[in-house]
Amino acid sequence: MKLSEITEYLDTFLMVPHIPDSSLNGLQVETDRDITKVAMAVDATLEAFEQANKHKAELIIAHHGLFWDKVPIRGPLYRRVRYLIENHISLYAAHLPLDMHQEVGNNAELAKILGIKNARPFLRYKGSLIGLIGNIEAMDIHEVARLLENQIGSGIRVFPSCKREITTVAICSGGAGGDLDQAIEAGADLYLTGETSHEAVALARDAEIGLMFAGHYATETLGPKALGRHIESKLGLPTVFIQAPTGL
């Protein structure tokens, strides 16, 4: 398949041109090869590129791309770009578009795992609502953690500041610990995000809201995997998910 056909489809499906972001989303590195296999990744790193090359993928779709602003291409960034060009691998980035997508987004996938009903957008960032909030059957916060661990692995940090059973959950994948105030304002019993925040833990105690950090990397593997399944179904291209955890 032509690279332009895939990128045009993704731009439309993920609404890339319509979502303001600090990431320069869309096609970031273009090569002249047709695409027969797509690698899905959280981060655009040399480790991910090398794995994609071993899998003979001509296109990498990364949640965290290479370019977030106009920056000089030198040092590690130069080595990453050089590797892509020398190995004729294209790179497509989808940051907020893949966080907030209602079908294959990171937050939509987290909501499915928890069985959230009446999910609705929440958490305003750069003019868009990128998280989700909704209702679950009443359960203890540790039961919620076990549901997540069954799908994304252990290492979830739980702060049971809520004195009641959890029925309303607010979700924002990645590094959104600093946005706990929006979950409080929305009336959530539990706020689930990826990366830890010292300030959020202190605020959660005073607000008596449960807090859960499930890992920046882990919470953002779900969208790329779901988008990979979508590409296989709609475009007929095989995909592979590249495992390259950061430990956070």
MIDREN-65043 format. One record per residue (C-alpha): residue in one letter; y, x, z. Coordinates in Angstrom, 1 decimal, m for minus. Layout:
MIDREN-65043
+-----+--------+--------+--------+
! res !      v !      u !      w !
+-----+--------+--------+--------+
!   a !      Y !      X !      Z !
...
+-----+--------+--------+--------+
***
This chain:
MIDREN-65043
+-----+--------+--------+--------+
! res !      v !      u !      w !
+-----+--------+--------+--------+
!   m !    0.0 !    0.0 !    0.0 !
!   k !    3.5 !    1.2 !   m0.7 !
!   l !    5.5 !    2.4 !    2.3 !
!   s !    8.4 !    0.2 !    1.3 !
!   e !    6.2 !   m2.9 !    1.3 !
!   i !    5.1 !   m2.2 !    4.9 !
!   t !    8.6 !   m1.3 !    6.2 !
!   e !   10.1 !   m4.4 !    4.6 !
!   y !    7.5 !   m6.6 !    6.2 !
!   l !    8.0 !   m5.0 !    9.6 !
!   d !   11.8 !   m5.2 !    9.4 !
!   t !   11.4 !   m8.9 !    8.9 !
!   f !    8.6 !   m9.6 !   11.3 !
!   l !   10.1 !   m7.7 !   14.1 !
!   m !   13.7 !   m8.8 !   13.3 !
!   v !   14.8 !   m5.2 !   13.4 !
!   p !   18.2 !   m5.6 !   11.7 !
!   h !   19.2 !   m8.3 !   14.1 !
!   i !   18.5 !   m6.6 !   17.5 !
!   p !   21.1 !   m4.1 !   18.8 !
!   d !   19.4 !   m1.1 !   20.4 !
!   s !   20.0 !    2.5 !   21.5 !
!   s !   17.1 !    3.4 !   19.3 !
!   l !   17.5 !    3.8 !   15.6 !
!   n !   14.8 !    1.3 !   14.8 !
!   g !   13.0 !    1.0 !   11.4 !
!   l !   11.9 !    3.8 !    9.1 !
!   q !   13.0 !    7.1 !   10.6 !
!   v !   11.0 !    9.6 !    8.5 !
!   e !   10.0 !    8.8 !    4.9 !
!   t !    7.4 !   10.6 !    2.8 !
!   d !    6.1 !    9.9 !   m0.7 !
!   r !    2.5 !    8.9 !    0.1 !
!   d !    1.0 !    5.4 !   m0.2 !
!   i !   m0.3 !    4.1 !    3.1 !
!   t !   m4.1 !    3.6 !    3.6 !
!   k !   m4.1 !    3.8 !    7.5 !
!   v !   m1.6 !    3.3 !   10.2 !
!   a !   m1.4 !    5.0 !   13.6 !
!   m !    0.1 !    3.1 !   16.5 !
!   a !    1.7 !    5.0 !   19.4 !
!   v !    4.0 !    4.6 !   22.4 !
!   d !    5.8 !    7.9 !   21.9 !
!   a !    6.7 !   10.0 !   18.8 !
!   t !    5.4 !   13.3 !   20.0 !
!   l !    3.6 !   16.3 !   18.4 !
!   e !    0.5 !   15.3 !   20.3 !
!   a !    0.6 !   11.8 !   18.8 !
!   f !    1.4 !   13.2 !   15.3 !
!   e !   m1.6 !   15.6 !   15.5 !
!   q !   m3.9 !   12.9 !   16.5 !
!   a !   m2.6 !   10.6 !   13.8 !
!   n !   m3.2 !   13.4 !   11.2 !
!   k !   m6.8 !   13.8 !   12.4 !
!   h !   m7.3 !   10.1 !   11.9 !
!   k !   m5.9 !   10.6 !    8.3 !
!   a !   m3.0 !    8.1 !    9.0 !
!   e !   m0.1 !    8.3 !    6.6 !
!   l !    2.2 !    6.2 !    8.8 !
!   i !    2.9 !    6.2 !   12.5 !
!   i !    4.6 !    3.3 !   14.2 !
!   a !    6.0 !    4.4 !   17.5 !
!   h !    7.6 !    2.3 !   20.2 !
!   h !    9.8 !    5.3 !   21.2 !
!   g !   10.9 !    6.9 !   18.0 !
!   l !   12.6 !   10.3 !   17.4 !
!   f !   16.2 !    9.2 !   16.9 !
!   w !   18.3 !    7.4 !   19.5 !
!   d !   21.7 !    8.7 !   18.2 !
!   k !   23.1 !   11.1 !   15.7 !
!   v !   21.7 !   14.4 !   17.1 !
!   p !   21.2 !   17.9 !   15.6 !
!   i !   17.7 !   18.5 !   14.5 !
!   r !   16.7 !   21.6 !   16.4 !
!   g !   14.3 !   22.7 !   19.1 !
!   p !   11.5 !   20.2 !   19.9 !
!   l !   13.0 !   17.6 !   17.6 !
!   y !   13.0 !   20.0 !   14.7 !
!   r !    9.3 !   20.9 !   15.3 !
!   r !    8.4 !   17.2 !   15.4 !
!   v !   10.3 !   16.4 !   12.1 !
!   r !    8.9 !   19.5 !   10.4 !
!   y !    5.3 !   18.5 !   11.3 !
!   l !    5.8 !   15.0 !    9.9 !
!   i !    7.3 !   16.3 !    6.6 !
!   e !    4.8 !   19.1 !    6.2 !
!   n !    1.9 !   16.7 !    6.7 !
!   h !    3.4 !   13.9 !    4.6 !
!   i !    3.4 !   11.4 !    7.5 !
!   s !    6.0 !    8.7 !    7.7 !
!   l !    7.4 !    7.4 !   11.0 !
!   y !    8.6 !    3.9 !   11.9 !
!   a !   10.2 !    3.1 !   15.2 !
!   a !   10.3 !   m0.3 !   17.0 !
!   h !   11.8 !   m0.1 !   20.5 !
!   l !   13.5 !   m3.4 !   21.8 !
!   p !   12.1 !   m5.3 !   18.8 !
!   l !    8.6 !   m4.6 !   20.1 !
!   d !    9.5 !   m5.2 !   23.8 !
!   m !   10.9 !   m8.7 !   23.2 !
!   h !    8.8 !  m10.0 !   20.3 !
!   q !    7.4 !  m13.4 !   21.3 !
!   e !    4.0 !  m12.8 !   19.5 !
!   v !    3.1 !   m9.1 !   19.7 !
!   g !    5.7 !   m7.8 !   22.1 !
!   n !    4.9 !   m5.7 !   25.3 !
!   n !    6.2 !   m8.5 !   27.5 !
!   a !    4.4 !  m11.2 !   25.6 !
!   e !    1.1 !   m9.3 !   26.0 !
!   l !    1.7 !   m8.8 !   29.8 !
!   a !    2.4 !  m12.5 !   30.1 !
!   k !   m0.9 !  m13.3 !   28.4 !
!   i !   m2.8 !  m11.1 !   30.8 !
!   l !   m1.2 !  m12.9 !   33.8 !
!   g !   m1.7 !  m16.3 !   32.3 !
!   i !    2.0 !  m17.1 !   32.5 !
!   k !    2.9 !  m20.6 !   31.4 !
!   n !    6.3 !  m21.9 !   30.3 !
!   a !    7.4 !  m18.3 !   29.5 !
!   r !   11.0 !  m18.0 !   28.6 !
!   p !   13.3 !  m15.1 !   27.8 !
!   f !   15.2 !  m13.4 !   30.6 !
!   l !   16.9 !  m10.1 !   31.3 !
!   r !   20.0 !   m9.5 !   29.2 !
!   y !   20.3 !   m6.0 !   27.7 !
!   k !   22.7 !   m5.0 !   24.8 !
!   g !   23.3 !   m8.7 !   24.1 !
!   s !   19.6 !   m9.7 !   23.8 !
!   l !   17.1 !  m11.2 !   26.3 !
!   i !   14.3 !   m8.7 !   26.3 !
!   g !   12.1 !   m9.8 !   29.2 !
!   l !   10.1 !  m12.9 !   30.1 !
!   i !    9.9 !  m15.1 !   33.1 !
!   g !    7.4 !  m18.0 !   33.7 !
!   n !    4.9 !  m19.6 !   36.1 !
!   i !    1.4 !  m18.7 !   37.2 !
!   e !   m1.1 !  m20.4 !   39.5 !
!   a !   m0.2 !  m19.5 !   43.1 !
!   m !   m1.9 !  m16.2 !   44.1 !
!   d !   m1.4 !  m13.2 !   46.4 !
!   i !    0.5 !  m10.3 !   44.9 !
!   h !   m2.6 !   m8.1 !   45.1 !
!   e !   m4.5 !  m10.6 !   43.0 !
!   v !   m1.8 !  m10.3 !   40.3 !
!   a !   m2.2 !   m6.5 !   40.5 !
!   r !   m6.0 !   m6.8 !   40.0 !
!   l !   m5.5 !   m8.9 !   36.9 !
!   l !   m3.3 !   m6.1 !   35.5 !
!   e !   m5.7 !   m3.3 !   36.5 !
!   n !   m8.5 !   m5.0 !   34.6 !
!   q !   m6.5 !   m4.7 !   31.4 !
!   i !   m4.3 !   m1.6 !   31.7 !
!   g !   m6.0 !    0.5 !   34.3 !
!   s !   m5.3 !    1.6 !   37.9 !
!   g !   m2.2 !    3.3 !   39.3 !
!   i !   m0.2 !    0.1 !   39.8 !
!   r !    2.2 !    0.4 !   42.7 !
!   v !    2.7 !   m2.8 !   44.7 !
!   f !    5.5 !   m3.6 !   47.1 !
!   p !    4.7 !   m7.0 !   48.8 !
!   s !    8.2 !   m7.8 !   49.9 !
!   c !    7.7 !  m11.5 !   49.1 !
!   k !    6.5 !  m13.5 !   52.1 !
!   r !    5.0 !  m16.3 !   50.0 !
!   e !    2.3 !  m16.7 !   47.3 !
!   i !    3.5 !  m15.7 !   43.8 !
!   t !    4.2 !  m18.6 !   41.4 !
!   t !    7.1 !  m17.3 !   39.3 !
!   v !    6.9 !  m13.9 !   37.7 !
!   a !    9.6 !  m12.0 !   35.8 !
!   i !    8.5 !   m9.2 !   33.4 !
!   c !   10.2 !   m6.4 !   31.6 !
!   s !    8.0 !   m3.5 !   30.4 !
!   g !    9.1 !    0.2 !   30.5 !
!   g !   11.9 !    1.5 !   32.6 !
!   a !   13.7 !   m1.6 !   33.9 !
!   g !   13.6 !   m1.1 !   37.6 !
!   g !   17.3 !   m1.1 !   37.7 !
!   d !   17.4 !   m4.7 !   36.5 !
!   l !   15.7 !   m6.2 !   39.5 !
!   d !   19.0 !   m8.1 !   40.3 !
!   q !   18.4 !  m10.3 !   37.2 !
!   a !   14.9 !  m11.2 !   38.4 !
!   i !   16.4 !  m12.2 !   41.8 !
!   e !   19.0 !  m14.3 !   40.1 !
!   a !   16.4 !  m16.0 !   38.0 !
!   g !   14.4 !  m17.1 !   41.1 !
!   a !   11.3 !  m14.9 !   40.6 !
!   d !    8.8 !  m14.3 !   43.4 !
!   l !    7.6 !  m11.1 !   41.7 !
!   y !    9.3 !   m8.6 !   39.3 !
!   l !    6.9 !   m6.6 !   37.2 !
!   t !    8.1 !   m3.5 !   35.3 !
!   g !    6.8 !   m0.1 !   34.4 !
!   e !    8.8 !    2.8 !   35.9 !
!   t !    9.5 !    3.1 !   39.6 !
!   s !   13.0 !    2.8 !   41.1 !
!   h !   14.0 !    3.9 !   44.6 !
!   e !   16.9 !    1.5 !   44.7 !
!   a !   14.8 !   m1.4 !   43.5 !
!   v !   12.3 !   m1.0 !   46.4 !
!   a !   15.1 !   m1.2 !   48.9 !
!   l !   16.7 !   m4.2 !   47.2 !
!   a !   13.4 !   m6.0 !   46.9 !
!   r !   12.9 !   m5.8 !   50.7 !
!   d !   16.2 !   m7.4 !   51.5 !
!   a !   15.8 !  m10.0 !   48.8 !
!   e !   12.2 !  m10.7 !   49.8 !
!   i !   10.9 !  m10.5 !   46.2 !
!   g !    7.6 !   m8.9 !   45.3 !
!   l !    7.9 !   m5.7 !   43.2 !
!   m !    5.3 !   m4.1 !   41.0 !
!   f !    5.4 !   m0.9 !   38.9 !
!   a !    2.6 !   m0.8 !   36.4 !
!   g !    3.6 !    2.4 !   34.6 !
!   h !    6.2 !    2.9 !   31.8 !
!   y !    3.5 !    4.2 !   29.4 !
!   a !    0.8 !    1.7 !   30.4 !
!   t !    3.0 !   m1.4 !   30.1 !
!   e !    4.2 !   m0.3 !   26.6 !
!   t !    0.8 !    0.3 !   25.1 !
!   l !    0.2 !   m3.4 !   24.8 !
!   g !    2.8 !   m4.1 !   22.0 !
!   p !    1.7 !   m1.3 !   19.7 !
!   k !   m1.9 !   m2.4 !   20.1 !
!   a !   m1.0 !   m6.0 !   19.3 !
!   l !    1.1 !   m5.1 !   16.4 !
!   g !   m1.8 !   m3.0 !   15.1 !
!   r !   m4.1 !   m6.0 !   15.2 !
!   h !   m1.4 !   m8.0 !   13.4 !
!   i !   m1.1 !   m5.4 !   10.6 !
!   e !   m4.9 !   m5.4 !   10.2 !
!   s !   m4.9 !   m9.2 !    9.9 !
!   k !   m1.8 !   m9.7 !    7.7 !
!   l !   m1.6 !   m6.5 !    5.6 !
!   g !   m5.3 !   m5.6 !    5.5 !
!   l !   m4.7 !   m2.0 !    6.6 !
!   p !   m6.8 !   m0.3 !    9.2 !
!   t !   m5.0 !    0.9 !   12.3 !
!   v !   m5.7 !    3.3 !   15.2 !
!   f !   m4.0 !    3.4 !   18.6 !
!   i !   m3.1 !    6.9 !   19.7 !
!   q !   m3.7 !    7.6 !   23.4 !
!   a !   m1.2 !   10.1 !   24.7 !
!   p !   m0.3 !    9.1 !   28.2 !
!   t !    2.7 !   10.7 !   30.0 !
!   g !    1.5 !   10.1 !   33.5 !
!   l !    4.5 !    7.8 !   34.3 !
+-----+--------+--------+--------+
***
